[in-house]
Amino acid sequence: MHDFRVLRDQVELLRGAMQRRGKLEALSSLIDRGVGLDVERRAMIQAVEERKAARNVNSQEVARRKKNKEDATDLITAGRALGEEIARLEGELATSEQELHAILLELPNITLEDVPEGDEAHNRIEKSWGTPREAAGCKPHWEIAGALGILDLERGAKISGSGFVVMRGLGARLTRSLMNYFIDVHTAEHGYEEVWVPIVVNRQTMIGTGQLPKFEDDMYGLQEEGLFLIPTAEVPVTNLYRDEMLDASSLPRGFVAYTPCFRREAGAAGKDTRGLLRLHEFDKVEIVKYTTPEQSPAEHERLTRNAETLLERLEIPYRRVLLAAGDTGNGSAKTWDLEAWAPGVGKWLEVSSCSTFTDYQARRANIRYRPAPGEKPRFIHTLNGSGLAFPRVIACILEQYQQDDGSVAVPTVLRPYLGTDVLR
């Protein structure tokens, strides 16, 4: 969410940012309406202040006349009229501010200067790690997993529908091993605090991280309760300190959480729907950071490296991609996608998006800190990334580590967690 003042002092910057995202045409009328509402809002605030001042003068004169036993009927009538006008103006002001607030909730974040302009065709590969295995002769993960009996797509679809899967035996154990390994690394080595959070949240929590109001149709909701299944642990974890003031000495601060995640839109585009590539429910470890604006760029790089470290230790080739403005999520100011190589499907699969939201989410969730005693509070910066998402990591492991006899070697770092060095 943006400050009211962006529509007054930085409206051309805002228009330019929407142009970079390729959304200016769609949002131009909304921005114009916001600019007009801000002008109206300031005019009404001034009118209310002027009438309150006049009412105060009137009240003082009424008191003086009464003290001197003079008639004050005309002033009392005028005072009542002023009160009614103030009430009317304040009602109009509240309505105007509500509409303006709704507009600000709809407008995407302003991307940082180093984010390329344009759509996904302008995404930039900034780094590559590892040697991708040749795709020729490699089976896709669903064939490997089916032969090993660790992935049951048919029964997942039977009990829940398409986009849901059942992991069995060593497949279930592999999923649990990834959770334990990822959390152990993030807590013991990277300094994140582990939290276990609800997977059902209220509307204000979803607004706080930007899923609502714009993307409500993509969410699984519990309508009678007014609750939602989370699309990512980012939602409850970022909202842990909603409407709170933090001590500057506690920043930067990191959290890690495992949750199942629910996304209604998965597979809606009709692509990458086979196997584990695009699911309605999936498991993920999420890393989230609170930081000051000054620390934010360095913490974004550190968070991204924390996610990359896991891929390197799993020995899965990957690349870091800087998303162009038009491919960057609405709330993000800059996003690095980590794409792991899956030779069986011959594709680079996104397994983590590491984003900085600057103060966009913190304004929505009202999370602030005081830089020093007596100083004016400021909004924190929030950052998050998958560390990592399980289904595509499992797909990459099965395809990258498949062997000629149909078995799959287990990455060295997972062997103590899984209790075996090969899946047969």
Contacts in CASP RR format, 6 or more apart in sequence:
PFRMAT RR
TARGET T0000
AUTHOR 0000-0000-0000
METHOD contacts of the structure
MODEL  1
MHDFRVLRDQVELLRGAMQRRGKLEALSSLIDRGVGLDVERRAMIQAVEE
RKAARNVNSQEVARRKKNKEDATDLITAGRALGEEIARLEGELATSEQEL
HAILLELPNITLEDVPEGDEAHNRIEKSWGTPREAAGCKPHWEIAGALGI
LDLERGAKISGSGFVVMRGLGARLTRSLMNYFIDVHTAEHGYEEVWVPIV
VNRQTMIGTGQLPKFEDDMYGLQEEGLFLIPTAEVPVTNLYRDEMLDASS
LPRGFVAYTPCFRREAGAAGKDTRGLLRLHEFDKVEIVKYTTPEQSPAEH
ERLTRNAETLLERLEIPYRRVLLAAGDTGNGSAKTWDLEAWAPGVGKWLE
VSSCSTFTDYQARRANIRYRPAPGEKPRFIHTLNGSGLAFPRVIACILEQ
YQQDDGSVAVPTVLRPYLGTDVLR
1 104 0 8 1.000
1 105 0 8 1.000
1 360 0 8 1.000
1 361 0 8 1.000
1 363 0 8 1.000
1 364 0 8 1.000
2 14 0 8 1.000
2 104 0 8 1.000
2 107 0 8 1.000
2 110 0 8 1.000
2 360 0 8 1.000
2 363 0 8 1.000
3 363 0 8 1.000
4 38 0 8 1.000
4 41 0 8 1.000
4 100 0 8 1.000
4 104 0 8 1.000
6 13 0 8 1.000
6 14 0 8 1.000
7 14 0 8 1.000
7 31 0 8 1.000
7 34 0 8 1.000
7 35 0 8 1.000
7 36 0 8 1.000
7 37 0 8 1.000
7 38 0 8 1.000
7 100 0 8 1.000
7 104 0 8 1.000
8 35 0 8 1.000
8 38 0 8 1.000
11 31 0 8 1.000
11 35 0 8 1.000
13 110 0 8 1.000
14 31 0 8 1.000
14 107 0 8 1.000
14 110 0 8 1.000
15 24 0 8 1.000
15 28 0 8 1.000
15 31 0 8 1.000
16 24 0 8 1.000
17 108 0 8 1.000
17 109 0 8 1.000
17 110 0 8 1.000
17 111 0 8 1.000
17 325 0 8 1.000
18 24 0 8 1.000
18 27 0 8 1.000
18 28 0 8 1.000
18 31 0 8 1.000
18 107 0 8 1.000
18 108 0 8 1.000
19 117 0 8 1.000
20 111 0 8 1.000
20 115 0 8 1.000
20 117 0 8 1.000
20 118 0 8 1.000
20 325 0 8 1.000
20 326 0 8 1.000
21 108 0 8 1.000
21 111 0 8 1.000
21 118 0 8 1.000
21 325 0 8 1.000
21 326 0 8 1.000
21 328 0 8 1.000
22 118 0 8 1.000
22 119 0 8 1.000
22 325 0 8 1.000
22 326 0 8 1.000
23 108 0 8 1.000
23 326 0 8 1.000
27 106 0 8 1.000
27 107 0 8 1.000
27 108 0 8 1.000
30 103 0 8 1.000
30 106 0 8 1.000
30 107 0 8 1.000
31 107 0 8 1.000
33 103 0 8 1.000
34 100 0 8 1.000
34 103 0 8 1.000
37 96 0 8 1.000
37 99 0 8 1.000
37 100 0 8 1.000
37 103 0 8 1.000
38 100 0 8 1.000
40 96 0 8 1.000
41 93 0 8 1.000
41 96 0 8 1.000
41 97 0 8 1.000
41 100 0 8 1.000
44 89 0 8 1.000
44 92 0 8 1.000
44 93 0 8 1.000
44 96 0 8 1.000
45 93 0 8 1.000
47 89 0 8 1.000
48 86 0 8 1.000
48 89 0 8 1.000
48 90 0 8 1.000
48 93 0 8 1.000
51 82 0 8 1.000
51 83 0 8 1.000
51 85 0 8 1.000
51 86 0 8 1.000
51 89 0 8 1.000
52 86 0 8 1.000
54 82 0 8 1.000
55 79 0 8 1.000
55 82 0 8 1.000
55 83 0 8 1.000
55 86 0 8 1.000
58 75 0 8 1.000
58 78 0 8 1.000
58 79 0 8 1.000
58 82 0 8 1.000
59 79 0 8 1.000
61 72 0 8 1.000
61 75 0 8 1.000
62 72 0 8 1.000
62 75 0 8 1.000
62 76 0 8 1.000
62 79 0 8 1.000
64 70 0 8 1.000
65 71 0 8 1.000
65 72 0 8 1.000
65 75 0 8 1.000
66 72 0 8 1.000
102 213 0 8 1.000
105 207 0 8 1.000
105 210 0 8 1.000
105 213 0 8 1.000
105 214 0 8 1.000
105 364 0 8 1.000
106 213 0 8 1.000
106 214 0 8 1.000
108 329 0 8 1.000
108 330 0 8 1.000
108 331 0 8 1.000
109 329 0 8 1.000
109 330 0 8 1.000
109 331 0 8 1.000
109 332 0 8 1.000
109 333 0 8 1.000
109 357 0 8 1.000
109 358 0 8 1.000
109 360 0 8 1.000
110 333 0 8 1.000
110 358 0 8 1.000
111 325 0 8 1.000
111 328 0 8 1.000
111 332 0 8 1.000
111 333 0 8 1.000
111 334 0 8 1.000
112 333 0 8 1.000
112 334 0 8 1.000
112 356 0 8 1.000
112 358 0 8 1.000
114 322 0 8 1.000
114 334 0 8 1.000
115 322 0 8 1.000
115 323 0 8 1.000
115 324 0 8 1.000
115 325 0 8 1.000
115 328 0 8 1.000
115 333 0 8 1.000
115 334 0 8 1.000
116 122 0 8 1.000
116 123 0 8 1.000
116 124 0 8 1.000
116 322 0 8 1.000
116 324 0 8 1.000
116 325 0 8 1.000
117 324 0 8 1.000
117 325 0 8 1.000
118 324 0 8 1.000
118 325 0 8 1.000
118 326 0 8 1.000
118 327 0 8 1.000
119 324 0 8 1.000
119 326 0 8 1.000
119 327 0 8 1.000
120 323 0 8 1.000
120 324 0 8 1.000
120 326 0 8 1.000
120 327 0 8 1.000
121 324 0 8 1.000
122 324 0 8 1.000
122 326 0 8 1.000
122 327 0 8 1.000
123 321 0 8 1.000
123 322 0 8 1.000
123 323 0 8 1.000
123 324 0 8 1.000
123 327 0 8 1.000
123 337 0 8 1.000
124 321 0 8 1.000
124 322 0 8 1.000
124 324 0 8 1.000
125 319 0 8 1.000
125 320 0 8 1.000
125 321 0 8 1.000
126 320 0 8 1.000
126 321 0 8 1.000
126 322 0 8 1.000
126 336 0 8 1.000
127 319 0 8 1.000
127 320 0 8 1.000
128 317 0 8 1.000
128 318 0 8 1.000
128 319 0 8 1.000
128 320 0 8 1.000
129 308 0 8 1.000
129 311 0 8 1.000
129 312 0 8 1.000
129 317 0 8 1.000
129 318 0 8 1.000
129 319 0 8 1.000
130 315 0 8 1.000
130 317 0 8 1.000
130 318 0 8 1.000
131 317 0 8 1.000
132 317 0 8 1.000
132 341 0 8 1.000
132 343 0 8 1.000
133 317 0 8 1.000
133 341 0 8 1.000
133 343 0 8 1.000
133 399 0 8 1.000
133 400 0 8 1.000
134 343 0 8 1.000
135 343 0 8 1.000
135 344 0 8 1.000
135 346 0 8 1.000
138 343 0 8 1.000
138 344 0 8 1.000
138 346 0 8 1.000
138 399 0 8 1.000
138 402 0 8 1.000
139 344 0 8 1.000
139 399 0 8 1.000
139 402 0 8 1.000
140 274 0 8 1.000
140 275 0 8 1.000
140 344 0 8 1.000
140 345 0 8 1.000
140 399 0 8 1.000
141 151 0 8 1.000
141 275 0 8 1.000
141 276 0 8 1.000
141 342 0 8 1.000
141 344 0 8 1.000
141 345 0 8 1.000
141 394 0 8 1.000
141 395 0 8 1.000
141 396 0 8 1.000
141 398 0 8 1.000
141 399 0 8 1.000
142 151 0 8 1.000
142 153 0 8 1.000
142 274 0 8 1.000
142 275 0 8 1.000
142 276 0 8 1.000
144 398 0 8 1.000
144 399 0 8 1.000
144 402 0 8 1.000
144 406 0 8 1.000
144 408 0 8 1.000
145 151 0 8 1.000
145 171 0 8 1.000
145 275 0 8 1.000
145 398 0 8 1.000
147 406 0 8 1.000
148 170 0 8 1.000
148 406 0 8 1.000
148 407 0 8 1.000
148 408 0 8 1.000
148 423 0 8 1.000
148 424 0 8 1.000
149 168 0 8 1.000
149 169 0 8 1.000
150 167 0 8 1.000
150 168 0 8 1.000
150 169 0 8 1.000
150 170 0 8 1.000
150 171 0 8 1.000
150 172 0 8 1.000
150 174 0 8 1.000
150 423 0 8 1.000
151 165 0 8 1.000
151 166 0 8 1.000
151 167 0 8 1.000
151 168 0 8 1.000
151 171 0 8 1.000
151 275 0 8 1.000
151 276 0 8 1.000
152 165 0 8 1.000
152 166 0 8 1.000
152 167 0 8 1.000
152 168 0 8 1.000
153 165 0 8 1.000
153 166 0 8 1.000
153 275 0 8 1.000
155 166 0 8 1.000
156 164 0 8 1.000
156 165 0 8 1.000
156 166 0 8 1.000
157 163 0 8 1.000
157 164 0 8 1.000
159 166 0 8 1.000
160 280 0 8 1.000
160 281 0 8 1.000
162 273 0 8 1.000
162 280 0 8 1.000
163 266 0 8 1.000
163 267 0 8 1.000
163 273 0 8 1.000
163 278 0 8 1.000
163 279 0 8 1.000
163 280 0 8 1.000
163 281 0 8 1.000
164 279 0 8 1.000
164 280 0 8 1.000
164 281 0 8 1.000
165 275 0 8 1.000
165 276 0 8 1.000
165 279 0 8 1.000
165 391 0 8 1.000
167 174 0 8 1.000
167 175 0 8 1.000
170 418 0 8 1.000
170 420 0 8 1.000
170 423 0 8 1.000
171 394 0 8 1.000
171 423 0 8 1.000
173 418 0 8 1.000
174 394 0 8 1.000
174 397 0 8 1.000
174 414 0 8 1.000
174 418 0 8 1.000
174 423 0 8 1.000
175 283 0 8 1.000
175 390 0 8 1.000
175 394 0 8 1.000
176 417 0 8 1.000
177 414 0 8 1.000
177 417 0 8 1.000
177 418 0 8 1.000
178 285 0 8 1.000
178 388 0 8 1.000
178 390 0 8 1.000
178 393 0 8 1.000
178 394 0 8 1.000
178 414 0 8 1.000
179 258 0 8 1.000
179 283 0 8 1.000
179 285 0 8 1.000
179 390 0 8 1.000
180 417 0 8 1.000
181 310 0 8 1.000
181 413 0 8 1.000
181 414 0 8 1.000
181 417 0 8 1.000
182 256 0 8 1.000
182 258 0 8 1.000
182 285 0 8 1.000
182 310 0 8 1.000
182 387 0 8 1.000
182 388 0 8 1.000
183 194 0 8 1.000
183 256 0 8 1.000
183 258 0 8 1.000
183 285 0 8 1.000
185 309 0 8 1.000
185 310 0 8 1.000
185 313 0 8 1.000
186 192 0 8 1.000
186 194 0 8 1.000
186 256 0 8 1.000
186 285 0 8 1.000
186 287 0 8 1.000
186 306 0 8 1.000
186 387 0 8 1.000
187 193 0 8 1.000
187 194 0 8 1.000
187 256 0 8 1.000
190 287 0 8 1.000
190 306 0 8 1.000
190 309 0 8 1.000
191 254 0 8 1.000
192 254 0 8 1.000
192 255 0 8 1.000
192 256 0 8 1.000
192 287 0 8 1.000
193 253 0 8 1.000
193 254 0 8 1.000
193 255 0 8 1.000
193 256 0 8 1.000
194 255 0 8 1.000
194 256 0 8 1.000
194 257 0 8 1.000
195 237 0 8 1.000
195 240 0 8 1.000
195 255 0 8 1.000
195 256 0 8 1.000
195 257 0 8 1.000
196 257 0 8 1.000
196 258 0 8 1.000
197 233 0 8 1.000
197 236 0 8 1.000
197 237 0 8 1.000
197 240 0 8 1.000
197 257 0 8 1.000
197 259 0 8 1.000
198 230 0 8 1.000
198 236 0 8 1.000
199 229 0 8 1.000
199 230 0 8 1.000
199 236 0 8 1.000
199 259 0 8 1.000
199 260 0 8 1.000
199 262 0 8 1.000
200 222 0 8 1.000
200 227 0 8 1.000
200 228 0 8 1.000
200 229 0 8 1.000
200 230 0 8 1.000
201 227 0 8 1.000
201 228 0 8 1.000
201 230 0 8 1.000
201 235 0 8 1.000
201 236 0 8 1.000
201 239 0 8 1.000
202 226 0 8 1.000
202 227 0 8 1.000
202 228 0 8 1.000
203 212 0 8 1.000
203 226 0 8 1.000
203 227 0 8 1.000
203 228 0 8 1.000
204 242 0 8 1.000
205 235 0 8 1.000
205 236 0 8 1.000
205 239 0 8 1.000
205 242 0 8 1.000
206 212 0 8 1.000
206 219 0 8 1.000
206 228 0 8 1.000
206 235 0 8 1.000
207 213 0 8 1.000
207 364 0 8 1.000
208 238 0 8 1.000
208 239 0 8 1.000
208 242 0 8 1.000
208 361 0 8 1.000
208 364 0 8 1.000
208 365 0 8 1.000
209 234 0 8 1.000
209 235 0 8 1.000
209 238 0 8 1.000
209 239 0 8 1.000
209 361 0 8 1.000
209 364 0 8 1.000
209 365 0 8 1.000
210 330 0 8 1.000
210 331 0 8 1.000
210 361 0 8 1.000
210 364 0 8 1.000
211 218 0 8 1.000
211 219 0 8 1.000
211 228 0 8 1.000
211 231 0 8 1.000
211 235 0 8 1.000
212 219 0 8 1.000
212 228 0 8 1.000
214 330 0 8 1.000
215 330 0 8 1.000
217 264 0 8 1.000
218 231 0 8 1.000
218 263 0 8 1.000
218 264 0 8 1.000
218 265 0 8 1.000
219 228 0 8 1.000
219 229 0 8 1.000
219 231 0 8 1.000
219 262 0 8 1.000
219 263 0 8 1.000
219 264 0 8 1.000
220 228 0 8 1.000
220 229 0 8 1.000
220 262 0 8 1.000
220 263 0 8 1.000
220 264 0 8 1.000
221 227 0 8 1.000
221 228 0 8 1.000
221 229 0 8 1.000
222 228 0 8 1.000
222 229 0 8 1.000
229 262 0 8 1.000
230 236 0 8 1.000
230 259 0 8 1.000
230 261 0 8 1.000
230 262 0 8 1.000
231 261 0 8 1.000
231 262 0 8 1.000
231 263 0 8 1.000
232 259 0 8 1.000
232 261 0 8 1.000
232 284 0 8 1.000
232 286 0 8 1.000
232 384 0 8 1.000
232 386 0 8 1.000
233 257 0 8 1.000
233 258 0 8 1.000
233 259 0 8 1.000
233 261 0 8 1.000
233 284 0 8 1.000
233 285 0 8 1.000
233 286 0 8 1.000
233 288 0 8 1.000
234 286 0 8 1.000
234 288 0 8 1.000
234 384 0 8 1.000
234 385 0 8 1.000
236 257 0 8 1.000
236 259 0 8 1.000
237 255 0 8 1.000
237 257 0 8 1.000
237 286 0 8 1.000
237 288 0 8 1.000
237 384 0 8 1.000
238 288 0 8 1.000
238 361 0 8 1.000
238 365 0 8 1.000
238 382 0 8 1.000
238 384 0 8 1.000
239 365 0 8 1.000
240 255 0 8 1.000
241 290 0 8 1.000
241 365 0 8 1.000
241 367 0 8 1.000
242 365 0 8 1.000
242 366 0 8 1.000
242 367 0 8 1.000
243 365 0 8 1.000
243 366 0 8 1.000
243 367 0 8 1.000
244 367 0 8 1.000
244 368 0 8 1.000
245 368 0 8 1.000
245 369 0 8 1.000
245 370 0 8 1.000
245 377 0 8 1.000
246 253 0 8 1.000
246 290 0 8 1.000
246 367 0 8 1.000
246 368 0 8 1.000
246 369 0 8 1.000
246 370 0 8 1.000
246 380 0 8 1.000
247 369 0 8 1.000
247 370 0 8 1.000
248 292 0 8 1.000
248 369 0 8 1.000
248 370 0 8 1.000
248 371 0 8 1.000
248 372 0 8 1.000
250 369 0 8 1.000
251 290 0 8 1.000
251 291 0 8 1.000
251 292 0 8 1.000
251 295 0 8 1.000
251 369 0 8 1.000
251 380 0 8 1.000
252 289 0 8 1.000
252 290 0 8 1.000
252 291 0 8 1.000
252 292 0 8 1.000
252 295 0 8 1.000
252 299 0 8 1.000
253 289 0 8 1.000
253 290 0 8 1.000
253 291 0 8 1.000
254 287 0 8 1.000
254 288 0 8 1.000
254 289 0 8 1.000
254 290 0 8 1.000
255 287 0 8 1.000
255 288 0 8 1.000
255 289 0 8 1.000
256 285 0 8 1.000
256 286 0 8 1.000
256 287 0 8 1.000
256 288 0 8 1.000
256 387 0 8 1.000
257 285 0 8 1.000
257 286 0 8 1.000
257 288 0 8 1.000
258 283 0 8 1.000
258 284 0 8 1.000
258 285 0 8 1.000
258 286 0 8 1.000
259 283 0 8 1.000
259 284 0 8 1.000
259 286 0 8 1.000
260 281 0 8 1.000
260 282 0 8 1.000
260 283 0 8 1.000
260 284 0 8 1.000
261 281 0 8 1.000
261 282 0 8 1.000
261 283 0 8 1.000
261 284 0 8 1.000
262 280 0 8 1.000
262 281 0 8 1.000
263 279 0 8 1.000
263 280 0 8 1.000
264 280 0 8 1.000
266 278 0 8 1.000
266 279 0 8 1.000
266 280 0 8 1.000
267 273 0 8 1.000
267 278 0 8 1.000
271 278 0 8 1.000
272 278 0 8 1.000
272 347 0 8 1.000
275 395 0 8 1.000
276 282 0 8 1.000
276 391 0 8 1.000
276 392 0 8 1.000
276 394 0 8 1.000
276 395 0 8 1.000
277 345 0 8 1.000
277 349 0 8 1.000
277 391 0 8 1.000
277 392 0 8 1.000
277 395 0 8 1.000
279 391 0 8 1.000
282 389 0 8 1.000
282 390 0 8 1.000
282 391 0 8 1.000
283 389 0 8 1.000
283 390 0 8 1.000
283 391 0 8 1.000
284 386 0 8 1.000
284 387 0 8 1.000
284 388 0 8 1.000
284 389 0 8 1.000
284 390 0 8 1.000
285 386 0 8 1.000
285 387 0 8 1.000
285 388 0 8 1.000
285 390 0 8 1.000
286 384 0 8 1.000
286 385 0 8 1.000
286 386 0 8 1.000
286 387 0 8 1.000
287 303 0 8 1.000
287 306 0 8 1.000
287 307 0 8 1.000
287 384 0 8 1.000
287 385 0 8 1.000
287 386 0 8 1.000
287 387 0 8 1.000
288 382 0 8 1.000
288 383 0 8 1.000
288 384 0 8 1.000
288 385 0 8 1.000
289 299 0 8 1.000
289 303 0 8 1.000
289 382 0 8 1.000
289 383 0 8 1.000
289 384 0 8 1.000
290 367 0 8 1.000
290 380 0 8 1.000
290 381 0 8 1.000
290 382 0 8 1.000
291 299 0 8 1.000
291 380 0 8 1.000
291 381 0 8 1.000
291 382 0 8 1.000
291 383 0 8 1.000
292 369 0 8 1.000
292 371 0 8 1.000
292 378 0 8 1.000
292 380 0 8 1.000
292 381 0 8 1.000
293 358 0 8 1.000
293 359 0 8 1.000
293 378 0 8 1.000
293 381 0 8 1.000
295 381 0 8 1.000
296 356 0 8 1.000
296 358 0 8 1.000
296 381 0 8 1.000
296 383 0 8 1.000
297 356 0 8 1.000
299 356 0 8 1.000
299 381 0 8 1.000
299 383 0 8 1.000
300 334 0 8 1.000
300 336 0 8 1.000
300 354 0 8 1.000
300 355 0 8 1.000
300 356 0 8 1.000
300 383 0 8 1.000
303 354 0 8 1.000
303 383 0 8 1.000
303 384 0 8 1.000
303 385 0 8 1.000
304 320 0 8 1.000
304 336 0 8 1.000
304 338 0 8 1.000
304 354 0 8 1.000
306 387 0 8 1.000
307 338 0 8 1.000
307 352 0 8 1.000
307 354 0 8 1.000
307 385 0 8 1.000
307 386 0 8 1.000
307 387 0 8 1.000
307 388 0 8 1.000
308 318 0 8 1.000
308 320 0 8 1.000
308 338 0 8 1.000
310 387 0 8 1.000
310 388 0 8 1.000
311 318 0 8 1.000
311 338 0 8 1.000
311 340 0 8 1.000
311 351 0 8 1.000
311 388 0 8 1.000
312 318 0 8 1.000
313 411 0 8 1.000
313 413 0 8 1.000
314 393 0 8 1.000
314 397 0 8 1.000
314 411 0 8 1.000
314 413 0 8 1.000
314 414 0 8 1.000
315 400 0 8 1.000
315 411 0 8 1.000
315 412 0 8 1.000
316 340 0 8 1.000
316 341 0 8 1.000
316 393 0 8 1.000
316 396 0 8 1.000
316 397 0 8 1.000
316 400 0 8 1.000
316 411 0 8 1.000
317 340 0 8 1.000
317 341 0 8 1.000
317 400 0 8 1.000
318 338 0 8 1.000
318 339 0 8 1.000
318 340 0 8 1.000
318 341 0 8 1.000
318 348 0 8 1.000
318 351 0 8 1.000
319 338 0 8 1.000
319 339 0 8 1.000
319 348 0 8 1.000
320 336 0 8 1.000
320 337 0 8 1.000
320 338 0 8 1.000
321 336 0 8 1.000
321 337 0 8 1.000
321 338 0 8 1.000
321 339 0 8 1.000
322 334 0 8 1.000
322 335 0 8 1.000
322 336 0 8 1.000
323 329 0 8 1.000
323 334 0 8 1.000
323 335 0 8 1.000
323 336 0 8 1.000
323 337 0 8 1.000
323 353 0 8 1.000
328 334 0 8 1.000
328 335 0 8 1.000
328 355 0 8 1.000
329 335 0 8 1.000
329 355 0 8 1.000
331 355 0 8 1.000
331 357 0 8 1.000
331 360 0 8 1.000
331 361 0 8 1.000
332 355 0 8 1.000
332 356 0 8 1.000
332 357 0 8 1.000
332 360 0 8 1.000
333 355 0 8 1.000
333 356 0 8 1.000
333 357 0 8 1.000
333 358 0 8 1.000
333 360 0 8 1.000
334 355 0 8 1.000
334 356 0 8 1.000
335 353 0 8 1.000
335 354 0 8 1.000
335 355 0 8 1.000
335 356 0 8 1.000
336 353 0 8 1.000
336 354 0 8 1.000
336 355 0 8 1.000
337 350 0 8 1.000
337 352 0 8 1.000
337 353 0 8 1.000
337 354 0 8 1.000
338 350 0 8 1.000
338 351 0 8 1.000
338 352 0 8 1.000
338 353 0 8 1.000
338 354 0 8 1.000
338 388 0 8 1.000
339 348 0 8 1.000
339 349 0 8 1.000
339 350 0 8 1.000
339 351 0 8 1.000
340 348 0 8 1.000
340 349 0 8 1.000
340 351 0 8 1.000
340 392 0 8 1.000
340 393 0 8 1.000
340 396 0 8 1.000
341 348 0 8 1.000
341 349 0 8 1.000
341 396 0 8 1.000
341 400 0 8 1.000
342 348 0 8 1.000
342 349 0 8 1.000
342 392 0 8 1.000
342 395 0 8 1.000
342 396 0 8 1.000
342 399 0 8 1.000
342 400 0 8 1.000
343 399 0 8 1.000
343 400 0 8 1.000
344 399 0 8 1.000
344 402 0 8 1.000
345 395 0 8 1.000
345 399 0 8 1.000
349 392 0 8 1.000
349 395 0 8 1.000
349 396 0 8 1.000
350 392 0 8 1.000
351 386 0 8 1.000
351 388 0 8 1.000
351 389 0 8 1.000
351 392 0 8 1.000
351 393 0 8 1.000
351 396 0 8 1.000
352 385 0 8 1.000
352 386 0 8 1.000
352 387 0 8 1.000
352 388 0 8 1.000
352 389 0 8 1.000
353 385 0 8 1.000
353 386 0 8 1.000
354 383 0 8 1.000
354 384 0 8 1.000
354 385 0 8 1.000
354 386 0 8 1.000
355 383 0 8 1.000
355 384 0 8 1.000
355 385 0 8 1.000
356 381 0 8 1.000
356 382 0 8 1.000
356 383 0 8 1.000
357 381 0 8 1.000
357 382 0 8 1.000
357 383 0 8 1.000
357 384 0 8 1.000
358 381 0 8 1.000
359 379 0 8 1.000
359 380 0 8 1.000
359 381 0 8 1.000
360 382 0 8 1.000
361 367 0 8 1.000
361 382 0 8 1.000
362 368 0 8 1.000
362 379 0 8 1.000
362 380 0 8 1.000
362 381 0 8 1.000
362 382 0 8 1.000
363 379 0 8 1.000
367 379 0 8 1.000
367 380 0 8 1.000
367 382 0 8 1.000
368 377 0 8 1.000
368 378 0 8 1.000
368 379 0 8 1.000
368 380 0 8 1.000
369 377 0 8 1.000
369 378 0 8 1.000
369 380 0 8 1.000
370 376 0 8 1.000
370 377 0 8 1.000
370 378 0 8 1.000
371 378 0 8 1.000
397 408 0 8 1.000
397 410 0 8 1.000
397 411 0 8 1.000
398 408 0 8 1.000
401 408 0 8 1.000
401 409 0 8 1.000
401 410 0 8 1.000
401 411 0 8 1.000
402 408 0 8 1.000
403 409 0 8 1.000
403 422 0 8 1.000
407 422 0 8 1.000
407 423 0 8 1.000
407 424 0 8 1.000
408 422 0 8 1.000
408 423 0 8 1.000
409 421 0 8 1.000
409 422 0 8 1.000
410 418 0 8 1.000
410 420 0 8 1.000
410 421 0 8 1.000
410 422 0 8 1.000
410 423 0 8 1.000
415 421 0 8 1.000
END
